[in-house]
Amino acid sequence: MTPDHNNPNRPLEDEPLRHHTYDGIQEYDRRLPNWWLLTFYGSIIFAVGYYACYEWWKALPDQAAVVKKEMARIEAIKLASVSSLSDDNLWAMSNNAQFVAAGKATFLANCASCHKPDLTGNIGPSLVDNVWIHGPQPMQMYATINNGVAAKGMPTWGPVLGTKKITEAAAFILSHHKPNATTKAAEPR
Ligand code: HEC
């Protein structure tokens, strides 16, 4: 009777011996079981598919970006818990992707009508040049947004937006600037 090579329980002695001998050890030429082969070929197919999705089609999230986003989220929680605002922590917020994104949304909804979506200014002055009517320091900007300049047409945002949104909007404006940049006081209008 010819040995049934697909029967995993067949006796070893039915297998042909391979020709090589290492240190006096010989191998039976036994067919690998189907579960083993399936796992092996399956892992090759998975590897190729995974590589293509990750490297070529970018269909999977980039690991470095995931880490960066998560770090920004943790940093934002730390920054949001500061009890009193200062120039320094407003600058820190302006480097935080999450704060800046929230501030951008507030800015586009409430401020862009006068300052333009790209902040270059229209009814209100440009917020991207380094010329400031009310001072270049973060807390000075915060105060202008919070209190407004009624006589000049800048609304009072404190009661409308609250501290958190004003902080975020200020962080968004500051994200277009660098601390210690050379600034200029605007000519009186
Ligand atoms: C109705 C138009 C209008 C809207 C809306 C508006 N602003 Fe203004 N903003 C102005 C005007 C006008 C000034 C200039 C005030 C002055 O001349 O003293 C100004 C000034 C500013 C300044 C000070 C600029 C400087 O040079 O010192 C900041 C900062 C500012 N706005 C931020 C904001 C933010 C943030 C929002 C949204 C929450 C906003 N503005 C919404 C009209 C507007």
Residues whose N, C-alpha, C, O or C-beta is under 5 A from the ligand:
A	BS01	HEC	N110 C111 C114 I123 G124 P125 V131 W132 I133 H134 G135 M141 T144 I145 V149 K152 G153 M154 P155 W157 A169
